[in-house]
Amino acid sequence: MKAIVLRSFGEAGNLKMEDVPVPAPGKGEVLLRVHACGVCYHDVINRRGNLPRTHVPAILGHEAAGEVVAVGPETPGWKTGDRAATLQRMSCGTCALCRSGRNSLCKTDNRFFGEELPGGYSQFMVAPVAGLGRVPSSLPWAEAATVCCTTGTAVHTLRTRGRIRAGETVLITGASGGVGMSAVQLAKLDGARVIAVTSGEAKVQPLRAAGADEVILSRGLDFAAEVRKRTQGQGVDLAVEIVGSATFDQTLKAMAPGGRLVVVGNLESGLVQVNPGLIIVKELEIIGAYATNQAELDEALRLTATGGVRQFVTDTVPLAEAARAHFRLENREVAGRLVLVPPEA
């Protein structure tokens, strides 16, 4: 089969098409014919070598959707022809954390597609069925591939971790990416006022089209004063921090008393300095958000299939152009998601 193989960490040009054997599914696994695989900034961080659990050679891609073409032994409930999309990471489903609904913190089985598990930058991939959701027949493959990591992450971040409430004001940094676009829509659906931050003028209109009430164009990412101005000095009740270290300080300054700051991204893998006094006197909550669980993926697929949230697939590109897709993403040329399409097997 054709696959994009990363043999050394570094630049986008290290992603190269190769012929590799088609894998065989084992117990509790299926073989998917990949029809689409989203390109996430997590993949860029992974390609650079900044995720310690990934070892080369590697096949990246945790946003895959495809058709089951073979079923491994002892895998009840699945058959050839089923449509499926991947979770980002696995969980055992039986440990204390999983039983309490905190599947993203599972340590018993925490494998991640594109890291310990070969990912979707390929014509075929093996997937444990515990890491799959069922894709409605009405969803196009390109949209189905992006649902977990965009809308699923938005569900996890806004609802599960952020406890969003109608009438609140929500700030979203890095809002023009796939997660951001879904977060804008979901926050509006849940009754919030949405302030979106972007550094690119071309991304302002897509954010307004997604439903943002206010869009702040901040090329230098110094947006806190403008947020406070647009909230009459109050600040925001809930912030979704997608960019991470580059915007964390500004986001913290934009919080209202009693606000909740949910950190779900750190694009440059940098560190931040925090003034504990600010957190104390405003009684702020800083909350981490990691990965979508099975129930959240099912909800994200439902939201997408029923039109509650739309997937912003900017472009579908041939699998062979994975390096170019990474280049476009790194250079902030993309509003929404790029999706790789493997050649017909």
Secondary structure, 3 states (H helix, E strand, C coil): CEEEEECCCCCHHHEEEEECCCCCCCCCEEEEEEEEEEECHHHHHHHHCCCCCCCCCECCCCCEEEEEEEECCCCCCCCCCCEEEECCECCCCCCHHHHCCCHHHCCCCCCEECCCECCCCECEEEEEHHHEEECCCCCCHHHHHHHHHHHHHHHHHHHHHCCCCCCCEEEECCCCEHHHHHHHHHHHHCCCEEEEEECCHHHHHHHHHHCCCEEEECCCCCCHHHHHHHCCCCCEEEEEECCCCCCHHHHHHCEEEEEEEEECCCCCCCCCCCCHHHHHHCCCEEEECCCCCHHHHHHHHHHHHCCCCCCCEEEEEEHHHHHHHHHHHHCCCCCEEEEEECCCC
